[in-house]
């Protein structure tokens, strides 16, 4: 995994009373002092969402008090707020405010998962898959990822696809099943994996190649828009259609792809 899940940097629901709502507005305006003051009152009243929000202010670069942040995340986690257990686990994983402690991170991800945090379960599955702070257990990782994927968690679907693609559980049919599911849930990487699979069949599955490139293009992947544009320009995999090619080059251009803009201009000047 290239990077850990980013810490939650926005406030939890602000429907827990006027003080939380006011604190949210004060924070947005940069009035950290009064935002903290209000949230401390809320937290002291036992509203753990206030404790969590308070920790996020302490993690803000302008305040940068990771000790306080951990204190309030721990308080909220002790009260079984799953997002606080997850965030605290991430701090221990990367070593914010103290040395890295993967064992503590594992413990917190396990708790957040038990409290039904999808992201917490993903992190737990990843630790089992990679053998981080626990015995490597592919069966456990697979079990966790499957439950998450069924909840439409893209990361878990991709992780499962990866396990079946190259891991000890290699099964290309299952791999494609989960990459497809990731794509259907809005995961560009899953769509691109399906493109590669479709290209490598004998003969290449033209219909699926275009279908998944189109899906990836509509999910914001400019390279996929360009690829379809080229296919329509050359008449490869599909019947040549320069108007269609122009349409996809235009989409790539809208995504700030210079070649897309140039290709659109050329076809536009030729009357397509």
N, C-alpha and C positions, 0 to 999 in steps of 0.2 A: 504494500500500500504506500503510495507516494507521500501522503500527508495524513495527519490525524484530522478527525472531524473538527471544524472550527468551533470554538466556544460560542455559546449562545450570547449574542451581543445586542439583542433587543429585549425589551421588557416583556415578561409574561403578562398575560391578560391584565388589563388595568381596571377590571370590574370589581375589585375588592374594596371599594370605598373611595371617598374623596381624596384621602391622603396619598394613596398610590397614584391616582389620576393626576393630582397636582404635582407629585414628585416626577412623574413622567414628563410633564410639560416643563418643569424647572430644569430637569436634566437636559432636555433638548435645547433649552436656552443657554445652557452653560452655567446655570446656578447650582453647582454641585453641593455647596454647603447646605443650602436649605433642602435640596432633594434628599441628601443623606439624613438630615435632621428628621424629616417627615417619615422616611422609610425606617429609621431606627425606632420610631414610635410604633409603627405598624408591626415591625418584627417583634418588638417587646410584648405586643398584645397577642402574639402567637400566630399571626398570619404569616405563614412560612413563605408565601410568594413575595412578601415584602422583604424577607431576609435574602431571598435569591436575587431580587432586583438590586438590593443594596450591594451584594457581592459584585454585581456587574459594574456598578459605578466605581467600586474600589479597583477593579481591573482596568478601568479606563486609563489610557496612557497619561492623561493629565493628573490623575490621582496616584495611580501605580502603587497600590498598597496590597500586595498579594497576600500578606499575612492576614489582614482584615478580611479580604475576599474569601480566603480559605475558612476562616472562622465562621462566616455567615453561611457559606455553602455547606459546611459540616452541620451547622444547626438545622438547616432546611433538609439536608439529607437524613439526619437523625429523625426528622419528622416525616420521613418517607416521601419526600418530593423527588420523583425520579430524575428530573432534569438537573437538579442540584447534585445528585450522586454522580451523574454522567459528567457534568462540568468539573466537579472536584477530581474525578478520575483522570480527566484530561490534564489537569494541572499537575498531578503526580506523574503522569506518563511523560510529559515533556520537561518536568523539573522547574515549574514556575513557583518561586517562593521557597524552594528547597531543592535538594538533590532529587534526581529522578528516582521514583520508587514504583517499578512496574508491578510488584506484588500488591501494593496498596491500590494501584490503578485497577488491577484485575478484580480485587475484592469489591471495589466500588462499581465497576461495570457489571459484575455479577448481581449486585444489589439492584442497580437501576434496571437491569433486565427483568429481574423478578418483580419489579414494580411496573413492568409493562412498557419500558422505554424501548422503542424500536432501535434507536441509535445505540443505546446501551447494549442491546442484544447483539447488534452488528459488531461492536467493539469486542464483546465477549467471544463471539464466534471467531473473530480475527486472531485473538490471543490463543485460542485453542488450535486454530489452523497452523499458526506459525510457532507454537510452543513458547509463547512469551509468558514468563512468570507462572507457568503451569506445564504439566506434561502435554506434549503435542498429542492431540486427539482429533483425527480427521472425522470420525463418526460424530463426535459431539459438535464440531464445527458445522458439519453438514446438516445436522438436526436443527441447529439454531438458524442457519442461513435459510433453510427451507421454510421454517415458520415465518421468518421475516419476509421472504420473497412472496409468500402467500398473502402478506399484508401490503404488497406492492412496493416493497423497499428495493429500489433500483440497485443500491450498493450490494445488497445481499444476493440478488439475482445474478449480478455480474461475478461476485465472488464464487458462487456455485458453478457458474459457467466456466470460470477459470480452473476450479478444482477438477472438473470433469474433462477439461480440455487438455491439461498437461500433468495434473497431479497423479497421486497413487490410485485415485478412483477414475482413471481415464475412461471416458465413455463419450464419444463425440456426439452421439445422438442426444444424450442428456445435456451435454454442453450447449448444443444449439437450442435445445428446448428452453434453457434458462437465459441464454443470450436473447432469444426471441422475446421472452417474457419481459426482460429488461427494456428492450426496444419498445414493446407495447405500452410499458409504463412510463415512457418518455426518456429512456436512457440512450443517448446518442451512441455511446460506446457499444451497446448491445446491437444497435442497428448496423454499425460498421463491422462488427464481428460476423453478422449474418451476410453482409456483402462479400466478405472474404470467403466465407464458406461456400456461398453461391458461385463465386468465381472459380473455386477449386473443384467443383463437381465436373464430371465428364458426361456430356459437354457442359459448359457453364450454363447455369440457370438464368437466362437473360431476364425473364419476367421478375424473378426475385431480386436480381441485382438492381434493376431500376426501381422496384418497389421499395427496397430498404434504403437506397440512396435518396429517394424522394422523401422518405420518412425522416432520415437524418437531416436532409436539407431543410425541411419544415420545422425541425427541432433546433435550427440555428447553426448547422455545420456548413460553412461556406464552401469547403472543399468538395462536399457531396453535391452541392448545387453546380459547381464547376464541372465535376465529373459527368453529371447527366447532360449538361450543356454540350460537352465534347462528344458524348455518345450520339446525341441528336444531330450535331454538326457533321460528324463523319458517317452517320448511318450505321454505326456498330451496335449490335444487340437490339437496336430498334430501327424502325424505318426513318430515314433522314427527314428531319423536320426543323428547318432553320428558325421558324417562328417559335417553336417550342424551345429550341436552343437559346434563343434570345431571352425568353421568359426566365430560364434558369440562370443565365448569366446576369440578368437584372437582379435576381434575388441575391446572388453572390456579391454583386456590387453594393446592394443595400447593406450587406454585412461587412462593408469596407474591404472587399477583395479587389485589388487594383486590376488584376487580370480579368475579373468579371466585368468591371466597368469598361475596360478596353474592348473586350469581346462584344459586349452589348453595343458599344458605339459603332464598331465595324458593321455588325448586322443591321443596326438601325439606319446607317448611312446607305446600306444596300437595299433599303426599302422593306425589310422584314419586320 
